[in-house]
Amino acid sequence: MDKKRLIKAKALSKELADEVNHLVSSSSDYDLERLLKKIEAEIMDVQHNLKLALRISEDGKGEEK
């Protein structure tokens, strides 16, 4: 696995999370805010999975520390 690409994906997910967080903060529409919060939660899942993928690629195994 290409570690550099995982690191880049993690950085991009952080940037995306920041943008969505800004959208949530500036939204005045309840339904839009709820949808954006769902997207935020999904991005958090992606970030967590990328972190695990990095850990696995560094350790060479699937165990969490």
Phi and psi in radians as a Rosetta constraint file:
Dihedral C 1 N 2 CA 2 C 2 CIRCULARHARMONIC -1.459 0.35
Dihedral N 2 CA 2 C 2 N 3 CIRCULARHARMONIC 1.837 0.35
Dihedral C 2 N 3 CA 3 C 3 CIRCULARHARMONIC -1.082 0.35
Dihedral N 3 CA 3 C 3 N 4 CIRCULARHARMONIC -0.642 0.35
Dihedral C 3 N 4 CA 4 C 4 CIRCULARHARMONIC -1.076 0.35
Dihedral N 4 CA 4 C 4 N 5 CIRCULARHARMONIC -0.674 0.35
Dihedral C 4 N 5 CA 5 C 5 CIRCULARHARMONIC -1.205 0.35
Dihedral N 5 CA 5 C 5 N 6 CIRCULARHARMONIC -0.640 0.35
Dihedral C 5 N 6 CA 6 C 6 CIRCULARHARMONIC -1.116 0.35
Dihedral N 6 CA 6 C 6 N 7 CIRCULARHARMONIC -0.747 0.35
Dihedral C 6 N 7 CA 7 C 7 CIRCULARHARMONIC -1.111 0.35
Dihedral N 7 CA 7 C 7 N 8 CIRCULARHARMONIC -0.737 0.35
Dihedral C 7 N 8 CA 8 C 8 CIRCULARHARMONIC -1.115 0.35
Dihedral N 8 CA 8 C 8 N 9 CIRCULARHARMONIC -0.750 0.35
Dihedral C 8 N 9 CA 9 C 9 CIRCULARHARMONIC -1.093 0.35
Dihedral N 9 CA 9 C 9 N 10 CIRCULARHARMONIC -0.692 0.35
Dihedral C 9 N 10 CA 10 C 10 CIRCULARHARMONIC -1.116 0.35
Dihedral N 10 CA 10 C 10 N 11 CIRCULARHARMONIC -0.745 0.35
Dihedral C 10 N 11 CA 11 C 11 CIRCULARHARMONIC -1.127 0.35
Dihedral N 11 CA 11 C 11 N 12 CIRCULARHARMONIC -0.717 0.35
Dihedral C 11 N 12 CA 12 C 12 CIRCULARHARMONIC -1.145 0.35
Dihedral N 12 CA 12 C 12 N 13 CIRCULARHARMONIC -0.651 0.35
Dihedral C 12 N 13 CA 13 C 13 CIRCULARHARMONIC -1.166 0.35
Dihedral N 13 CA 13 C 13 N 14 CIRCULARHARMONIC -0.592 0.35
Dihedral C 13 N 14 CA 14 C 14 CIRCULARHARMONIC -1.151 0.35
Dihedral N 14 CA 14 C 14 N 15 CIRCULARHARMONIC -0.766 0.35
Dihedral C 14 N 15 CA 15 C 15 CIRCULARHARMONIC -1.086 0.35
Dihedral N 15 CA 15 C 15 N 16 CIRCULARHARMONIC -0.758 0.35
Dihedral C 15 N 16 CA 16 C 16 CIRCULARHARMONIC -1.111 0.35
Dihedral N 16 CA 16 C 16 N 17 CIRCULARHARMONIC -0.734 0.35
Dihedral C 16 N 17 CA 17 C 17 CIRCULARHARMONIC -1.053 0.35
Dihedral N 17 CA 17 C 17 N 18 CIRCULARHARMONIC -0.720 0.35
Dihedral C 17 N 18 CA 18 C 18 CIRCULARHARMONIC -1.102 0.35
Dihedral N 18 CA 18 C 18 N 19 CIRCULARHARMONIC -0.735 0.35
Dihedral C 18 N 19 CA 19 C 19 CIRCULARHARMONIC -1.139 0.35
Dihedral N 19 CA 19 C 19 N 20 CIRCULARHARMONIC -0.787 0.35
Dihedral C 19 N 20 CA 20 C 20 CIRCULARHARMONIC -1.143 0.35
Dihedral N 20 CA 20 C 20 N 21 CIRCULARHARMONIC -0.687 0.35
Dihedral C 20 N 21 CA 21 C 21 CIRCULARHARMONIC -1.044 0.35
Dihedral N 21 CA 21 C 21 N 22 CIRCULARHARMONIC -0.716 0.35
Dihedral C 21 N 22 CA 22 C 22 CIRCULARHARMONIC -1.108 0.35
Dihedral N 22 CA 22 C 22 N 23 CIRCULARHARMONIC -0.724 0.35
Dihedral C 22 N 23 CA 23 C 23 CIRCULARHARMONIC -1.093 0.35
Dihedral N 23 CA 23 C 23 N 24 CIRCULARHARMONIC -0.712 0.35
Dihedral C 23 N 24 CA 24 C 24 CIRCULARHARMONIC -1.071 0.35
Dihedral N 24 CA 24 C 24 N 25 CIRCULARHARMONIC -0.800 0.35
Dihedral C 24 N 25 CA 25 C 25 CIRCULARHARMONIC -1.109 0.35
Dihedral N 25 CA 25 C 25 N 26 CIRCULARHARMONIC -0.597 0.35
Dihedral C 25 N 26 CA 26 C 26 CIRCULARHARMONIC -1.631 0.35
Dihedral N 26 CA 26 C 26 N 27 CIRCULARHARMONIC -0.060 0.35
Dihedral C 26 N 27 CA 27 C 27 CIRCULARHARMONIC -1.359 0.35
Dihedral N 27 CA 27 C 27 N 28 CIRCULARHARMONIC 2.397 0.35
Dihedral C 27 N 28 CA 28 C 28 CIRCULARHARMONIC -1.939 0.35
Dihedral N 28 CA 28 C 28 N 29 CIRCULARHARMONIC -0.037 0.35
Dihedral C 28 N 29 CA 29 C 29 CIRCULARHARMONIC -1.692 0.35
Dihedral N 29 CA 29 C 29 N 30 CIRCULARHARMONIC 2.149 0.35
Dihedral C 29 N 30 CA 30 C 30 CIRCULARHARMONIC -1.041 0.35
Dihedral N 30 CA 30 C 30 N 31 CIRCULARHARMONIC -0.837 0.35
Dihedral C 30 N 31 CA 31 C 31 CIRCULARHARMONIC -1.136 0.35
Dihedral N 31 CA 31 C 31 N 32 CIRCULARHARMONIC -0.716 0.35
Dihedral C 31 N 32 CA 32 C 32 CIRCULARHARMONIC -1.121 0.35
Dihedral N 32 CA 32 C 32 N 33 CIRCULARHARMONIC -0.733 0.35
Dihedral C 32 N 33 CA 33 C 33 CIRCULARHARMONIC -1.083 0.35
Dihedral N 33 CA 33 C 33 N 34 CIRCULARHARMONIC -0.731 0.35
Dihedral C 33 N 34 CA 34 C 34 CIRCULARHARMONIC -1.088 0.35
Dihedral N 34 CA 34 C 34 N 35 CIRCULARHARMONIC -0.749 0.35
Dihedral C 34 N 35 CA 35 C 35 CIRCULARHARMONIC -1.105 0.35
Dihedral N 35 CA 35 C 35 N 36 CIRCULARHARMONIC -0.774 0.35
Dihedral C 35 N 36 CA 36 C 36 CIRCULARHARMONIC -1.119 0.35
Dihedral N 36 CA 36 C 36 N 37 CIRCULARHARMONIC -0.612 0.35
Dihedral C 36 N 37 CA 37 C 37 CIRCULARHARMONIC -1.177 0.35
Dihedral N 37 CA 37 C 37 N 38 CIRCULARHARMONIC -0.595 0.35
Dihedral C 37 N 38 CA 38 C 38 CIRCULARHARMONIC -1.125 0.35
Dihedral N 38 CA 38 C 38 N 39 CIRCULARHARMONIC -0.741 0.35
Dihedral C 38 N 39 CA 39 C 39 CIRCULARHARMONIC -1.086 0.35
Dihedral N 39 CA 39 C 39 N 40 CIRCULARHARMONIC -0.728 0.35
Dihedral C 39 N 40 CA 40 C 40 CIRCULARHARMONIC -0.993 0.35
Dihedral N 40 CA 40 C 40 N 41 CIRCULARHARMONIC -0.776 0.35
Dihedral C 40 N 41 CA 41 C 41 CIRCULARHARMONIC -1.122 0.35
Dihedral N 41 CA 41 C 41 N 42 CIRCULARHARMONIC -0.692 0.35
Dihedral C 41 N 42 CA 42 C 42 CIRCULARHARMONIC -1.156 0.35
Dihedral N 42 CA 42 C 42 N 43 CIRCULARHARMONIC -0.670 0.35
Dihedral C 42 N 43 CA 43 C 43 CIRCULARHARMONIC -1.127 0.35
Dihedral N 43 CA 43 C 43 N 44 CIRCULARHARMONIC -0.679 0.35
Dihedral C 43 N 44 CA 44 C 44 CIRCULARHARMONIC -1.067 0.35
Dihedral N 44 CA 44 C 44 N 45 CIRCULARHARMONIC -0.686 0.35
Dihedral C 44 N 45 CA 45 C 45 CIRCULARHARMONIC -1.091 0.35
Dihedral N 45 CA 45 C 45 N 46 CIRCULARHARMONIC -0.756 0.35
Dihedral C 45 N 46 CA 46 C 46 CIRCULARHARMONIC -1.069 0.35
Dihedral N 46 CA 46 C 46 N 47 CIRCULARHARMONIC -0.795 0.35
Dihedral C 46 N 47 CA 47 C 47 CIRCULARHARMONIC -1.056 0.35
Dihedral N 47 CA 47 C 47 N 48 CIRCULARHARMONIC -0.746 0.35
Dihedral C 47 N 48 CA 48 C 48 CIRCULARHARMONIC -1.097 0.35
Dihedral N 48 CA 48 C 48 N 49 CIRCULARHARMONIC -0.779 0.35
Dihedral C 48 N 49 CA 49 C 49 CIRCULARHARMONIC -1.162 0.35
Dihedral N 49 CA 49 C 49 N 50 CIRCULARHARMONIC -0.631 0.35
Dihedral C 49 N 50 CA 50 C 50 CIRCULARHARMONIC -1.154 0.35
Dihedral N 50 CA 50 C 50 N 51 CIRCULARHARMONIC -0.679 0.35
Dihedral C 50 N 51 CA 51 C 51 CIRCULARHARMONIC -1.079 0.35
Dihedral N 51 CA 51 C 51 N 52 CIRCULARHARMONIC -0.767 0.35
Dihedral C 51 N 52 CA 52 C 52 CIRCULARHARMONIC -1.112 0.35
Dihedral N 52 CA 52 C 52 N 53 CIRCULARHARMONIC -0.717 0.35
Dihedral C 52 N 53 CA 53 C 53 CIRCULARHARMONIC -1.091 0.35
Dihedral N 53 CA 53 C 53 N 54 CIRCULARHARMONIC -0.705 0.35
Dihedral C 53 N 54 CA 54 C 54 CIRCULARHARMONIC -1.101 0.35
Dihedral N 54 CA 54 C 54 N 55 CIRCULARHARMONIC -0.775 0.35
Dihedral C 54 N 55 CA 55 C 55 CIRCULARHARMONIC -1.079 0.35
Dihedral N 55 CA 55 C 55 N 56 CIRCULARHARMONIC -0.760 0.35
Dihedral C 55 N 56 CA 56 C 56 CIRCULARHARMONIC -1.120 0.35
Dihedral N 56 CA 56 C 56 N 57 CIRCULARHARMONIC -0.748 0.35
Dihedral C 56 N 57 CA 57 C 57 CIRCULARHARMONIC -1.162 0.35
Dihedral N 57 CA 57 C 57 N 58 CIRCULARHARMONIC -0.542 0.35
Dihedral C 57 N 58 CA 58 C 58 CIRCULARHARMONIC -1.334 0.35
Dihedral N 58 CA 58 C 58 N 59 CIRCULARHARMONIC -0.694 0.35
Dihedral C 58 N 59 CA 59 C 59 CIRCULARHARMONIC -1.432 0.35
Dihedral N 59 CA 59 C 59 N 60 CIRCULARHARMONIC -0.470 0.35
Dihedral C 59 N 60 CA 60 C 60 CIRCULARHARMONIC 1.376 0.35
Dihedral N 60 CA 60 C 60 N 61 CIRCULARHARMONIC 0.222 0.35
Dihedral C 60 N 61 CA 61 C 61 CIRCULARHARMONIC -2.627 0.35
Dihedral N 61 CA 61 C 61 N 62 CIRCULARHARMONIC 2.978 0.35
Dihedral C 61 N 62 CA 62 C 62 CIRCULARHARMONIC -1.643 0.35
Dihedral N 62 CA 62 C 62 N 63 CIRCULARHARMONIC 0.256 0.35
Dihedral C 62 N 63 CA 63 C 63 CIRCULARHARMONIC -1.519 0.35
Dihedral N 63 CA 63 C 63 N 64 CIRCULARHARMONIC 2.437 0.35
Dihedral C 63 N 64 CA 64 C 64 CIRCULARHARMONIC -1.455 0.35
Dihedral N 64 CA 64 C 64 N 65 CIRCULARHARMONIC 2.614 0.35
